[in-house]
Amino acid sequence: MTQTSANDETAIDIEDNADNYFDITRFQDLLEKLEGSKKRQQRQKSVEGRRDIFAGGLANMMSNF
């Protein structure tokens, strides 16, 4: 019975390690994807901002006629 208890404790330790396992490579991949997504969103926001400025300027010019 003592041997079974020791094996049970080892099994619990392995399960705890599996729950606490941190894969740095996967984290880095996810972080890079997030940063890439943020950059694309910022670039899209800049493009839309320039488009709005151009449209506003064009509307002002047209209102002068």
PDB file of N, CA, C and O in Angstrom:
ATOM      1  N   MET A   1       0.822  -1.198   0.000  1.00  0.00           N
ATOM      2  CA  MET A   1       0.000   0.000   0.000  1.00  0.00           C
ATOM      3  C   MET A   1       0.861   1.254   0.000  1.00  0.00           C
ATOM      4  O   MET A   1       0.476   2.263  -0.590  1.00  0.00           O
ATOM      5  N   THR A   2       2.002   1.210   0.642  1.00  0.00           N
ATOM      6  CA  THR A   2       2.871   2.368   0.676  1.00  0.00           C
ATOM      7  C   THR A   2       3.359   2.706  -0.730  1.00  0.00           C
ATOM      8  O   THR A   2       3.457   3.875  -1.103  1.00  0.00           O
ATOM      9  N   GLN A   3       3.667   1.657  -1.510  1.00  0.00           N
ATOM     10  CA  GLN A   3       4.151   1.881  -2.866  1.00  0.00           C
ATOM     11  C   GLN A   3       3.043   2.515  -3.716  1.00  0.00           C
ATOM     12  O   GLN A   3       3.325   3.399  -4.525  1.00  0.00           O
ATOM     13  N   THR A   4       1.826   2.091  -3.550  1.00  0.00           N
ATOM     14  CA  THR A   4       0.701   2.654  -4.288  1.00  0.00           C
ATOM     15  C   THR A   4       0.506   4.117  -3.924  1.00  0.00           C
ATOM     16  O   THR A   4       0.221   4.940  -4.794  1.00  0.00           O
ATOM     17  N   SER A   5       0.658   4.448  -2.645  1.00  0.00           N
ATOM     18  CA  SER A   5       0.523   5.831  -2.213  1.00  0.00           C
ATOM     19  C   SER A   5       1.586   6.705  -2.856  1.00  0.00           C
ATOM     20  O   SER A   5       1.300   7.817  -3.299  1.00  0.00           O
ATOM     21  N   ALA A   6       2.811   6.202  -2.906  1.00  0.00           N
ATOM     22  CA  ALA A   6       3.897   6.958  -3.524  1.00  0.00           C
ATOM     23  C   ALA A   6       3.609   7.163  -5.003  1.00  0.00           C
ATOM     24  O   ALA A   6       3.857   8.243  -5.539  1.00  0.00           O
ATOM     25  N   ASN A   7       3.091   6.145  -5.661  1.00  0.00           N
ATOM     26  CA  ASN A   7       2.750   6.270  -7.078  1.00  0.00           C
ATOM     27  C   ASN A   7       1.600   7.255  -7.274  1.00  0.00           C
ATOM     28  O   ASN A   7       1.591   8.022  -8.236  1.00  0.00           O
ATOM     29  N   ASP A   8       0.640   7.231  -6.369  1.00  0.00           N
ATOM     30  CA  ASP A   8      -0.477   8.173  -6.459  1.00  0.00           C
ATOM     31  C   ASP A   8       0.019   9.605  -6.305  1.00  0.00           C
ATOM     32  O   ASP A   8      -0.431  10.503  -7.017  1.00  0.00           O
ATOM     33  N   GLU A   9       0.946   9.815  -5.374  1.00  0.00           N
ATOM     34  CA  GLU A   9       1.498  11.155  -5.177  1.00  0.00           C
ATOM     35  C   GLU A   9       2.266  11.610  -6.414  1.00  0.00           C
ATOM     36  O   GLU A   9       2.187  12.775  -6.804  1.00  0.00           O
ATOM     37  N   THR A  10       3.002  10.698  -7.026  1.00  0.00           N
ATOM     38  CA  THR A  10       3.736  11.028  -8.247  1.00  0.00           C
ATOM     39  C   THR A  10       2.764  11.383  -9.358  1.00  0.00           C
ATOM     40  O   THR A  10       2.995  12.332 -10.109  1.00  0.00           O
ATOM     41  N   ALA A  11       1.689  10.635  -9.467  1.00  0.00           N
ATOM     42  CA  ALA A  11       0.688  10.920 -10.494  1.00  0.00           C
ATOM     43  C   ALA A  11       0.066  12.291 -10.258  1.00  0.00           C
ATOM     44  O   ALA A  11      -0.189  13.030 -11.209  1.00  0.00           O
ATOM     45  N   ILE A  12      -0.174  12.627  -9.020  1.00  0.00           N
ATOM     46  CA  ILE A  12      -0.733  13.944  -8.692  1.00  0.00           C
ATOM     47  C   ILE A  12       0.268  15.029  -9.053  1.00  0.00           C
ATOM     48  O   ILE A  12      -0.107  16.058  -9.615  1.00  0.00           O
ATOM     49  N   ASP A  13       1.558  14.805  -8.732  1.00  0.00           N
ATOM     50  CA  ASP A  13       2.595  15.782  -9.066  1.00  0.00           C
ATOM     51  C   ASP A  13       2.671  16.000 -10.573  1.00  0.00           C
ATOM     52  O   ASP A  13       2.804  17.137 -11.027  1.00  0.00           O
ATOM     53  N   ILE A  14       2.589  14.938 -11.342  1.00  0.00           N
ATOM     54  CA  ILE A  14       2.640  15.060 -12.804  1.00  0.00           C
ATOM     55  C   ILE A  14       1.430  15.852 -13.307  1.00  0.00           C
ATOM     56  O   ILE A  14       1.565  16.705 -14.184  1.00  0.00           O
ATOM     57  N   GLU A  15       0.257  15.571 -12.753  1.00  0.00           N
ATOM     58  CA  GLU A  15      -0.942  16.303 -13.155  1.00  0.00           C
ATOM     59  C   GLU A  15      -0.815  17.775 -12.796  1.00  0.00           C
ATOM     60  O   GLU A  15      -1.207  18.634 -13.587  1.00  0.00           O
ATOM     61  N   ASP A  16      -0.279  18.086 -11.627  1.00  0.00           N
ATOM     62  CA  ASP A  16      -0.083  19.486 -11.227  1.00  0.00           C
ATOM     63  C   ASP A  16       0.870  20.180 -12.191  1.00  0.00           C
ATOM     64  O   ASP A  16       0.628  21.321 -12.585  1.00  0.00           O
ATOM     65  N   ASN A  17       1.945  19.507 -12.573  1.00  0.00           N
ATOM     66  CA  ASN A  17       2.894  20.092 -13.509  1.00  0.00           C
ATOM     67  C   ASN A  17       2.247  20.316 -14.871  1.00  0.00           C
ATOM     68  O   ASN A  17       2.533  21.313 -15.534  1.00  0.00           O
ATOM     69  N   ALA A  18       1.385  19.407 -15.290  1.00  0.00           N
ATOM     70  CA  ALA A  18       0.696  19.567 -16.572  1.00  0.00           C
ATOM     71  C   ALA A  18      -0.226  20.783 -16.517  1.00  0.00           C
ATOM     72  O   ALA A  18      -0.337  21.513 -17.502  1.00  0.00           O
ATOM     73  N   ASP A  19      -0.881  21.008 -15.392  1.00  0.00           N
ATOM     74  CA  ASP A  19      -1.770  22.163 -15.246  1.00  0.00           C
ATOM     75  C   ASP A  19      -0.977  23.466 -15.214  1.00  0.00           C
ATOM     76  O   ASP A  19      -1.449  24.490 -15.706  1.00  0.00           O
ATOM     77  N   ASN A  20       0.207  23.435 -14.645  1.00  0.00           N
ATOM     78  CA  ASN A  20       1.019  24.636 -14.496  1.00  0.00           C
ATOM     79  C   ASN A  20       2.018  24.817 -15.636  1.00  0.00           C
ATOM     80  O   ASN A  20       2.805  25.764 -15.614  1.00  0.00           O
ATOM     81  N   TYR A  21       2.002  23.941 -16.617  1.00  0.00           N
ATOM     82  CA  TYR A  21       2.961  23.985 -17.717  1.00  0.00           C
ATOM     83  C   TYR A  21       2.765  25.254 -18.535  1.00  0.00           C
ATOM     84  O   TYR A  21       1.639  25.612 -18.879  1.00  0.00           O
ATOM     85  N   PHE A  22       3.858  25.927 -18.841  1.00  0.00           N
ATOM     86  CA  PHE A  22       3.815  27.173 -19.606  1.00  0.00           C
ATOM     87  C   PHE A  22       4.706  27.011 -20.826  1.00  0.00           C
ATOM     88  O   PHE A  22       5.921  26.855 -20.705  1.00  0.00           O
ATOM     89  N   ASP A  23       4.095  27.048 -21.996  1.00  0.00           N
ATOM     90  CA  ASP A  23       4.834  26.867 -23.238  1.00  0.00           C
ATOM     91  C   ASP A  23       5.241  28.240 -23.768  1.00  0.00           C
ATOM     92  O   ASP A  23       4.428  28.945 -24.367  1.00  0.00           O
ATOM     93  N   ILE A  24       6.496  28.615 -23.548  1.00  0.00           N
ATOM     94  CA  ILE A  24       6.987  29.942 -23.931  1.00  0.00           C
ATOM     95  C   ILE A  24       6.956  30.125 -25.439  1.00  0.00           C
ATOM     96  O   ILE A  24       6.720  31.235 -25.917  1.00  0.00           O
ATOM     97  N   THR A  25       7.186  29.068 -26.191  1.00  0.00           N
ATOM     98  CA  THR A  25       7.172  29.174 -27.649  1.00  0.00           C
ATOM     99  C   THR A  25       5.776  29.522 -28.141  1.00  0.00           C
ATOM    100  O   THR A  25       5.609  30.398 -28.990  1.00  0.00           O
ATOM    101  N   ARG A  26       4.782  28.837 -27.610  1.00  0.00           N
ATOM    102  CA  ARG A  26       3.388  29.116 -28.013  1.00  0.00           C
ATOM    103  C   ARG A  26       2.998  30.537 -27.580  1.00  0.00           C
ATOM    104  O   ARG A  26       2.311  31.246 -28.316  1.00  0.00           O
ATOM    105  N   PHE A  27       3.432  30.940 -26.406  1.00  0.00           N
ATOM    106  CA  PHE A  27       3.142  32.288 -25.923  1.00  0.00           C
ATOM    107  C   PHE A  27       3.757  33.328 -26.862  1.00  0.00           C
ATOM    108  O   PHE A  27       3.104  34.313 -27.207  1.00  0.00           O
ATOM    109  N   GLN A  28       5.009  33.116 -27.276  1.00  0.00           N
ATOM    110  CA  GLN A  28       5.676  34.042 -28.191  1.00  0.00           C
ATOM    111  C   GLN A  28       4.924  34.112 -29.521  1.00  0.00           C
ATOM    112  O   GLN A  28       4.750  35.197 -30.077  1.00  0.00           O
ATOM    113  N   ASP A  29       4.480  32.969 -30.032  1.00  0.00           N
ATOM    114  CA  ASP A  29       3.725  32.949 -31.289  1.00  0.00           C
ATOM    115  C   ASP A  29       2.434  33.744 -31.164  1.00  0.00           C
ATOM    116  O   ASP A  29       2.100  34.540 -32.042  1.00  0.00           O
ATOM    117  N   LEU A  30       1.719  33.532 -30.087  1.00  0.00           N
ATOM    118  CA  LEU A  30       0.463  34.248 -29.871  1.00  0.00           C
ATOM    119  C   LEU A  30       0.702  35.746 -29.693  1.00  0.00           C
ATOM    120  O   LEU A  30      -0.077  36.566 -30.177  1.00  0.00           O
ATOM    121  N   LEU A  31       1.779  36.097 -28.999  1.00  0.00           N
ATOM    122  CA  LEU A  31       2.120  37.497 -28.788  1.00  0.00           C
ATOM    123  C   LEU A  31       2.454  38.177 -30.114  1.00  0.00           C
ATOM    124  O   LEU A  31       2.032  39.308 -30.356  1.00  0.00           O
ATOM    125  N   GLU A  32       3.206  37.497 -30.967  1.00  0.00           N
ATOM    126  CA  GLU A  32       3.546  38.054 -32.278  1.00  0.00           C
ATOM    127  C   GLU A  32       2.293  38.255 -33.133  1.00  0.00           C
ATOM    128  O   GLU A  32       2.173  39.258 -33.836  1.00  0.00           O
ATOM    129  N   LYS A  33       1.365  37.303 -33.073  1.00  0.00           N
ATOM    130  CA  LYS A  33       0.110  37.444 -33.823  1.00  0.00           C
ATOM    131  C   LYS A  33      -0.683  38.638 -33.310  1.00  0.00           C
ATOM    132  O   LYS A  33      -1.244  39.401 -34.097  1.00  0.00           O
ATOM    133  N   LEU A  34      -0.729  38.799 -31.993  1.00  0.00           N
ATOM    134  CA  LEU A  34      -1.454  39.923 -31.405  1.00  0.00           C
ATOM    135  C   LEU A  34      -0.828  41.246 -31.818  1.00  0.00           C
ATOM    136  O   LEU A  34      -1.533  42.182 -32.194  1.00  0.00           O
ATOM    137  N   GLU A  35       0.495  41.320 -31.749  1.00  0.00           N
ATOM    138  CA  GLU A  35       1.181  42.559 -32.136  1.00  0.00           C
ATOM    139  C   GLU A  35       0.961  42.861 -33.614  1.00  0.00           C
ATOM    140  O   GLU A  35       0.764  44.017 -33.990  1.00  0.00           O
ATOM    141  N   GLY A  36       0.995  41.829 -34.454  1.00  0.00           N
ATOM    142  CA  GLY A  36       0.739  42.014 -35.881  1.00  0.00           C
ATOM    143  C   GLY A  36      -0.668  42.511 -36.127  1.00  0.00           C
ATOM    144  O   GLY A  36      -0.891  43.379 -36.971  1.00  0.00           O
ATOM    145  N   SER A  37      -1.606  41.965 -35.398  1.00  0.00           N
ATOM    146  CA  SER A  37      -3.002  42.381 -35.530  1.00  0.00           C
ATOM    147  C   SER A  37      -3.180  43.835 -35.113  1.00  0.00           C
ATOM    148  O   SER A  37      -3.891  44.597 -35.769  1.00  0.00           O
ATOM    149  N   LYS A  38      -2.528  44.211 -34.018  1.00  0.00           N
ATOM    150  CA  LYS A  38      -2.616  45.600 -33.550  1.00  0.00           C
ATOM    151  C   LYS A  38      -2.022  46.554 -34.578  1.00  0.00           C
ATOM    152  O   LYS A  38      -2.558  47.639 -34.804  1.00  0.00           O
ATOM    153  N   LYS A  39      -0.902  46.150 -35.209  1.00  0.00           N
ATOM    154  CA  LYS A  39      -0.273  47.004 -36.223  1.00  0.00           C
ATOM    155  C   LYS A  39      -1.187  47.158 -37.433  1.00  0.00           C
ATOM    156  O   LYS A  39      -1.323  48.254 -37.976  1.00  0.00           O
ATOM    157  N   ARG A  40      -1.817  46.057 -37.856  1.00  0.00           N
ATOM    158  CA  ARG A  40      -2.741  46.134 -38.998  1.00  0.00           C
ATOM    159  C   ARG A  40      -3.928  47.034 -38.673  1.00  0.00           C
ATOM    160  O   ARG A  40      -4.356  47.825 -39.513  1.00  0.00           O
ATOM    161  N   GLN A  41      -4.462  46.916 -37.456  1.00  0.00           N
ATOM    162  CA  GLN A  41      -5.585  47.757 -37.055  1.00  0.00           C
ATOM    163  C   GLN A  41      -5.182  49.223 -37.035  1.00  0.00           C
ATOM    164  O   GLN A  41      -5.951  50.082 -37.468  1.00  0.00           O
ATOM    165  N   GLN A  42      -3.991  49.519 -36.539  1.00  0.00           N
ATOM    166  CA  GLN A  42      -3.517  50.900 -36.487  1.00  0.00           C
ATOM    167  C   GLN A  42      -3.319  51.451 -37.894  1.00  0.00           C
ATOM    168  O   GLN A  42      -3.661  52.602 -38.165  1.00  0.00           O
ATOM    169  N   ARG A  43      -2.766  50.634 -38.791  1.00  0.00           N
ATOM    170  CA  ARG A  43      -2.561  51.057 -40.173  1.00  0.00           C
ATOM    171  C   ARG A  43      -3.903  51.335 -40.850  1.00  0.00           C
ATOM    172  O   ARG A  43      -4.044  52.320 -41.575  1.00  0.00           O
ATOM    173  N   GLN A  44      -4.892  50.460 -40.611  1.00  0.00           N
ATOM    174  CA  GLN A  44      -6.227  50.651 -41.179  1.00  0.00           C
ATOM    175  C   GLN A  44      -6.871  51.931 -40.636  1.00  0.00           C
ATOM    176  O   GLN A  44      -7.532  52.665 -41.371  1.00  0.00           O
ATOM    177  N   LYS A  45      -6.671  52.183 -39.361  1.00  0.00           N
ATOM    178  CA  LYS A  45      -7.216  53.400 -38.740  1.00  0.00           C
ATOM    179  C   LYS A  45      -6.579  54.642 -39.370  1.00  0.00           C
ATOM    180  O   LYS A  45      -7.264  55.638 -39.606  1.00  0.00           O
ATOM    181  N   SER A  46      -5.286  54.587 -39.640  1.00  0.00           N
ATOM    182  CA  SER A  46      -4.595  55.713 -40.274  1.00  0.00           C
ATOM    183  C   SER A  46      -5.108  55.944 -41.686  1.00  0.00           C
ATOM    184  O   SER A  46      -5.320  57.085 -42.097  1.00  0.00           O
ATOM    185  N   VAL A  47      -5.307  54.858 -42.431  1.00  0.00           N
ATOM    186  CA  VAL A  47      -5.821  54.977 -43.799  1.00  0.00           C
ATOM    187  C   VAL A  47      -7.211  55.600 -43.786  1.00  0.00           C
ATOM    188  O   VAL A  47      -7.504  56.488 -44.587  1.00  0.00           O
ATOM    189  N   GLU A  48      -8.054  55.146 -42.891  1.00  0.00           N
ATOM    190  CA  GLU A  48      -9.403  55.694 -42.808  1.00  0.00           C
ATOM    191  C   GLU A  48      -9.377  57.152 -42.382  1.00  0.00           C
ATOM    192  O   GLU A  48     -10.183  57.953 -42.855  1.00  0.00           O
ATOM    193  N   GLY A  49      -8.456  57.501 -41.492  1.00  0.00           N
ATOM    194  CA  GLY A  49      -8.331  58.893 -41.055  1.00  0.00           C
ATOM    195  C   GLY A  49      -7.929  59.797 -42.207  1.00  0.00           C
ATOM    196  O   GLY A  49      -8.477  60.889 -42.364  1.00  0.00           O
ATOM    197  N   ARG A  50      -6.966  59.344 -43.020  1.00  0.00           N
ATOM    198  CA  ARG A  50      -6.558  60.140 -44.189  1.00  0.00           C
ATOM    199  C   ARG A  50      -7.705  60.271 -45.185  1.00  0.00           C
ATOM    200  O   ARG A  50      -7.908  61.330 -45.779  1.00  0.00           O
ATOM    201  N   ARG A  51      -8.443  59.195 -45.358  1.00  0.00           N
ATOM    202  CA  ARG A  51      -9.586  59.212 -46.278  1.00  0.00           C
ATOM    203  C   ARG A  51     -10.629  60.222 -45.794  1.00  0.00           C
ATOM    204  O   ARG A  51     -11.194  60.966 -46.595  1.00  0.00           O
ATOM    205  N   ASP A  52     -10.882  60.247 -44.494  1.00  0.00           N
ATOM    206  CA  ASP A  52     -11.852  61.195 -43.931  1.00  0.00           C
ATOM    207  C   ASP A  52     -11.372  62.633 -44.108  1.00  0.00           C
ATOM    208  O   ASP A  52     -12.168  63.518 -44.420  1.00  0.00           O
ATOM    209  N   ILE A  53     -10.079  62.871 -43.912  1.00  0.00           N
ATOM    210  CA  ILE A  53      -9.525  64.222 -44.086  1.00  0.00           C
ATOM    211  C   ILE A  53      -9.661  64.649 -45.541  1.00  0.00           C
ATOM    212  O   ILE A  53     -10.068  65.777 -45.821  1.00  0.00           O
ATOM    213  N   PHE A  54      -9.324  63.755 -46.469  1.00  0.00           N
ATOM    214  CA  PHE A  54      -9.426  64.057 -47.895  1.00  0.00           C
ATOM    215  C   PHE A  54     -10.878  64.352 -48.268  1.00  0.00           C
ATOM    216  O   PHE A  54     -11.162  65.320 -48.974  1.00  0.00           O
ATOM    217  N   ALA A  55     -11.792  63.513 -47.789  1.00  0.00           N
ATOM    218  CA  ALA A  55     -13.212  63.704 -48.105  1.00  0.00           C
ATOM    219  C   ALA A  55     -13.711  65.031 -47.522  1.00  0.00           C
ATOM    220  O   ALA A  55     -14.481  65.743 -48.167  1.00  0.00           O
ATOM    221  N   GLY A  56     -13.278  65.356 -46.320  1.00  0.00           N
ATOM    222  CA  GLY A  56     -13.691  66.638 -45.716  1.00  0.00           C
ATOM    223  C   GLY A  56     -13.159  67.813 -46.495  1.00  0.00           C
ATOM    224  O   GLY A  56     -13.884  68.784 -46.712  1.00  0.00           O
ATOM    225  N   GLY A  57     -11.915  67.754 -46.921  1.00  0.00           N
ATOM    226  CA  GLY A  57     -11.329  68.826 -47.713  1.00  0.00           C
ATOM    227  C   GLY A  57     -12.028  68.972 -49.049  1.00  0.00           C
ATOM    228  O   GLY A  57     -12.291  70.087 -49.500  1.00  0.00           O
ATOM    229  N   LEU A  58     -12.326  67.860 -49.676  1.00  0.00           N
ATOM    230  CA  LEU A  58     -13.025  67.888 -50.954  1.00  0.00           C
ATOM    231  C   LEU A  58     -14.428  68.474 -50.782  1.00  0.00           C
ATOM    232  O   LEU A  58     -14.880  69.246 -51.629  1.00  0.00           O
ATOM    233  N   ALA A  59     -15.113  68.123 -49.712  1.00  0.00           N
ATOM    234  CA  ALA A  59     -16.444  68.668 -49.452  1.00  0.00           C
ATOM    235  C   ALA A  59     -16.365  70.176 -49.240  1.00  0.00           C
ATOM    236  O   ALA A  59     -17.237  70.910 -49.705  1.00  0.00           O
ATOM    237  N   ASN A  60     -15.326  70.649 -48.541  1.00  0.00           N
ATOM    238  CA  ASN A  60     -15.167  72.100 -48.353  1.00  0.00           C
ATOM    239  C   ASN A  60     -14.910  72.814 -49.675  1.00  0.00           C
ATOM    240  O   ASN A  60     -15.436  73.902 -49.912  1.00  0.00           O
ATOM    241  N   MET A  61     -14.100  72.198 -50.535  1.00  0.00           N
ATOM    242  CA  MET A  61     -13.836  72.809 -51.831  1.00  0.00           C
ATOM    243  C   MET A  61     -15.113  72.858 -52.679  1.00  0.00           C
ATOM    244  O   MET A  61     -15.379  73.844 -53.367  1.00  0.00           O
ATOM    245  N   MET A  62     -15.874  71.803 -52.618  1.00  0.00           N
ATOM    246  CA  MET A  62     -17.105  71.750 -53.417  1.00  0.00           C
ATOM    247  C   MET A  62     -18.132  72.758 -52.909  1.00  0.00           C
ATOM    248  O   MET A  62     -18.922  73.294 -53.687  1.00  0.00           O
ATOM    249  N   SER A  63     -18.118  73.010 -51.621  1.00  0.00           N
ATOM    250  CA  SER A  63     -19.095  73.967 -51.060  1.00  0.00           C
ATOM    251  C   SER A  63     -18.765  75.396 -51.489  1.00  0.00           C
ATOM    252  O   SER A  63     -19.629  76.270 -51.417  1.00  0.00           O
ATOM    253  N   ASN A  64     -17.521  75.653 -51.939  1.00  0.00           N
ATOM    254  CA  ASN A  64     -17.145  76.976 -52.389  1.00  0.00           C
ATOM    255  C   ASN A  64     -17.700  77.294 -53.774  1.00  0.00           C
ATOM    256  O   ASN A  64     -17.744  78.462 -54.162  1.00  0.00           O
ATOM    257  N   PHE A  65     -18.123  76.285 -54.525  1.00  0.00           N
ATOM    258  CA  PHE A  65     -18.632  76.527 -55.878  1.00  0.00           C
ATOM    259  C   PHE A  65     -20.080  76.869 -55.880  1.00  0.00           C
ATOM    260  O   PHE A  65     -20.659  77.101 -56.941  1.00  0.00           O
TER     261      PHE A  65
END
